[in-house]
């Protein structure tokens, strides 16, 4: 019997490294970064309906439910590509913080593409899903692929890496959000003063399964270009509690710390609770969950 509903976990991401290499002819920035999926997720229900159109419900009433929502755009792109247009209700229960540098909207879009492919038995190959995802947003292909990835270009050139060494990851998001376009503008103004990560050494550390070496070489150029006091305080707190490394993810402002000890991670979580409204402990994961 054909299913009419599917439930999925759309996992967020962190940037183990983020480097900006320059400007492309089309005006976008060329980047090189190591992306890692983490176990903080949004929960999606996809349900086929007799009523035409795509409807979205979510537990964050201020979030858009029209074409500004990447999940809606993903559904419409899928239907246009396959010709299998159906009535669809998408119910999103968000846990990934919004405007946090964790690709929450992109993760939701990726889950819609993967979920509709399963629900409608459309048989699209991963390469087709990745191309559809790239039309929706730069982070969507990674969220489809998942795991640990070296990304270049505008994020669409991806090389799958071995899983990063297992560890405890603490996430803390300050109240303020960060505009990604503004972050890139600030980077352009400070480009000659930023420190760049040793991405090749980080890839080597991942291949060797060496968490300490990875932690010692990570960096995000936005931290130099976009100094945020709340980010600095959270990093100091995590490091003082025993984090091997702490840095900002994406264009921020979420800060993550890597821990090789569960007790240290738990103490850091308690220490960060008074400094950020969103604090989570998680682990590295691979793929979109059912």
N, C-alpha and C positions, 0 to 999 in steps of 0.2 A: 504494500500500500504506500502510495506517495505521501510524504510528509508535507504539512502546510506550515510548520513552524520549526525554528532552529534557534538554539541558544549558544552564544559564543563569548569567550573572554578576549577582549582586545587589550593587549599588553602595552604599557608605556615603554619609553626608552631613556637611556642616558648616553651622553657623549664621553667616552673614555679619553678621547682627544678631539680637538676641533682646531683646525688650521685653515687660514684663508690664504690662498696662493696668488690671488690677483683678480682682475676684472676680465670677463669674457666679452667678445664683440657685441653680444646681445644685451649687455648691461648687468647681467647677473654676476655674482662672485663665484670664482672657482674655489672649491673647498677640498680638503682632505681630512677625513675624520673616521674614527673608530666608534661605531654605534653598538650598543648592547641593549637587548630587550631585558626588562625586569618584571618581576611578578606582581607589580601593582597594575590593576586592570580595570577597564570599564566592562560592564556586563551588557550584552546586546541580545534582544529577542527580535528575530525576523519572522514575521507572520504574513503569509499570503492571504489576501482578502478578496471578497467579491466587489468591494468598492474600488473604483479606479483611482490611480494616483499613488503618490508616496507620502505617507504621513509619519511624522516623528513625534514621539513623546519622550521626555526626559525628566530627571529629578532635579534639574537646575533650571528654574523657570525663566531666568534671564538669558539662557542660551537660545540662539535662533533655531527655528524649525523649518525654515524655507531653504532656498538654494545657497544661503550663506553657510549652512551646515554641510560639512564635507560628506557626511553619511548620505544625505539626500542626493548630492551630486554624484556620489559613487553609484547609487542605485540607478539613477537615470542614465549614467554612462554605460552601466552594464546592460540595461534594457535596450539602449540604442545599438550597442555593439552586437548583441545576440538576437535581437528581434523578438525576444520572449517577454514582452512587457506584461506585467501583472500588477494588480493592486497589492500594495505592500505597506505594512505598518512596522515601523522600527521603534522599539522601546529601548532607550539607553539609560542605564543606571551608572552614573559617572562616579568614579573614585579617583581617577587620574586628575590632579589639579589642572585647572584651566590657565592658559597663558603662563605656562611653567617651564617651557623648554623640554617637555617630555613627550611631545607628539601625540597628545590625547585625541585630538580631532582626526589626525591622520590614521591613528590606530583604529578608530571607529570606521573610517572609510575603508580601510583594508579589510576589516572583519565583514563589512557589507559585501564587498566583492567576492571574498572567499566563501562567505555564507550563501550568497545567491547562486554561486557556481555549484555548491553542494545541493542546495534546496531544489533547484530547477534541473539538476543533472545536466548542466550545459556542456560539460566536458572541456572547458577552456584549459589550456596548458598554463603552467606557471608563467611562461614568457608572455602570454597574452594578458594575464592578470597584472603583471608588472607594467606592461605598456599602458593598460587602462589606468592603473594607479598613478603613473607619471603625469597623466593628463589632469589629475585632480590636485596633486600636491607633491612637493619634492620629497617629503618623508614617507609618503604612502607606499612606494615600492619596498623600502626597507621593512615597513611594518607587515607587509605580505611575506617577505622572505624570512625575517626574524633572526633570532640568535645573535651571533657576533659577526659584524660585517665591517670591512674597510670600504668606505664610500668616497668617490671622487667626482669631479665635474660639478654639477649642482646637487649631487647626491644620488644621481641615477646610475652612475658607473659603480657597480658593487662586486666585491670579491668576498665570498664566504670564508670566514676564518674558523679555526677550531674553537670550541667553547672556551670562554675565558675561565680562568681558575675559579672554582666555586668559592664563594665568600658571603659574608653578611653585608648588605648594602643598606645604609641609612639614608633616607630622603627627607629633606626639610625644605618647604617652600615658604618664603616670607609672604606677607600680605600683598605687597605690590606686584604688579605684572610688568612685563617688559615687551615693548613693541619690537618685533624682529626687524622691520625696516629701519627703525631708529637705531637699533644696535649696530646694523651694518653702516649707517651714516657715521656713528661715533667711531667705529673701527677705521673707516676711511680717513678720518681726521687724525687718528693716532697710529696709523699703520707703521710708521718708522720707529715707534717706541715699544712695540709689543714683543714679547718673547714667544718663539714658536716651539711647538712640541716636537720631540723626536719620534715621529710616527713610526718610522721603520723599526726603531728599538722597541717600541710598544708592541708591534706586530710580532717581533722575535720573542718577546717575553710571553705573549699569549701562546705562541706555538710551543714554547718550552714549558708551559704550565707554571710560570714563575710569577706569583701574585706580587711579591715584594718588588721585583724588577719592574713590573708594569706600573705599580703605584708610584715608584720613584721617577717615572718618566712622563706621566700624564700631564697634560696642560690644555687649557682652553683659552684661545687668544682674546675672546670677548671679556675675560676677567680683567685683562690689562686695559682694554679700550673702554670698558663700561664699569668702573669701580662702583660697587654698591655696598654701603655700610652694613646692611643686614646680612649680605653674603659673607663679608669678612668676619663678622661675629660668629656666624654658624660654622664657618670653616675652623676658626680658632677653637670653638667648643668641641667639635668632632675630633680634632687633632689632640686636644688636651685629654680626651677620653680614650685615646689609643688608636685612632684611625690610622691606617697605613698611608692614606692620602685622602684629601677632601678637595672638591672643586665644583664649579658651577656646570650645569648641563645646558647645552645649546646656548641660546641667547639669554637664558636665565628666566627667573631668578632662582630656580630650584638648585639646592646644593646637595651633593651626595658624598658620603664617606664610605670607604672600603675597610672592612674589618675582617681579621682572621680569627676573631674570638667572639663568641656569642655574648658573653657577659659584658665585654667592653662595648659592644654594639648596643646592648640593652641600656647600659648606663648612659651612653651618648644620647639615646632616644629620650630618656627622662630629662637630661640636661637641655635638650633642644626644645622641649615642649613649651617652655615659657618664652621662647624666642621666635616661634613660627607656628601658625595655626594648623598647618598640614605637616605631620611627621609620620613616616612609615618605615618599617623594617621590611626588607624584601630580599630576594635572591635573583641571580641570573636565570633566565628561561630561554626557550627556543620555540618559535612558532605561535600561531593563533590557537588558543585552547577551546575545547568544546564544553 
